[in-house]
Amino acid sequence: MALAFVVIVVYPLYDYLMVGHHLRRVGSDYCRENGYTFIGIGHAKSHFSVIYRAGDSGKRRYARFILRTSFGRFRGVEWLE
């Protein structure tokens, strides 16, 4: 019973928190490197988007990427065109 609880409840929660941490880190690093203002992370069907503001325009812009993870471990980022 305890094993079922771990598999059904604990691991998905751990995975969700770890993926969220990596998404925010990737987004903030991308914006810091390019001199943009980081707003947040968006989620689509098969990819994530860094939402940012470039310069003084005030317009939201998006940079799309796929986060590669394996059992809570960060493996890499694939940027999409």
C-alpha positions in Angstrom: 0.0 0.0 0.0 2.8 2.4 0.9 4.5 1.6 -2.4 1.4 2.4 -4.3 1.1 5.8 -2.5 4.7 6.6 -3.4 4.2 5.7 -7.1 0.8 7.5 -7.4 1.2 10.6 -5.3 4.8 11.3 -4.2 6.7 10.7 -7.4 4.4 12.8 -9.7 4.6 15.7 -7.1 8.4 15.5 -7.0 8.6 15.3 -10.8 6.2 18.3 -11.1 8.3 20.4 -8.7 11.6 19.5 -10.3 10.4 20.2 -13.8 9.0 23.5 -12.7 12.3 24.5 -11.1 14.2 23.6 -14.3 11.7 25.5 -16.5 12.1 28.7 -14.4 15.8 28.4 -14.4 16.0 27.9 -18.2 13.7 30.8 -18.8 15.5 33.2 -16.4 19.0 32.2 -17.8 17.8 32.7 -21.4 16.5 36.2 -20.5 19.6 37.2 -18.5 21.9 36.1 -21.3 20.0 38.1 -23.9 19.2 41.2 -21.8 15.4 40.6 -21.7 12.9 40.9 -18.9 11.7 37.5 -17.8 7.9 37.3 -17.3 7.2 33.6 -17.0 6.8 30.2 -18.6 4.0 29.1 -20.9 3.0 25.5 -21.7 1.6 24.3 -25.0 0.8 20.8 -26.3 4.3 19.6 -27.0 6.6 22.4 -25.8 7.2 25.2 -23.3 7.7 28.9 -24.0 9.8 31.5 -22.3 7.6 34.7 -22.1 9.7 37.8 -22.0 9.8 41.5 -22.9 12.6 42.8 -25.2 13.7 46.4 -24.7 11.2 49.2 -24.0 8.5 48.0 -26.4 6.4 46.4 -23.7 5.3 43.7 -26.1 5.3 40.1 -25.0 7.5 37.8 -27.0 8.0 34.0 -26.8 10.9 31.6 -27.3 9.9 28.0 -27.7 11.8 25.0 -26.3 11.5 21.4 -25.2 12.9 20.4 -21.8 14.5 16.9 -21.7 14.3 15.2 -18.3 14.6 11.7 -17.0 13.3 10.6 -13.6 13.6 14.1 -12.2 17.0 14.8 -13.7 17.7 17.6 -16.1 19.2 16.3 -19.4 19.0 19.3 -21.7 17.1 21.9 -23.6 16.1 21.7 -27.3 15.3 25.2 -28.7 12.7 25.3 -31.4 12.6 27.7 -34.4 
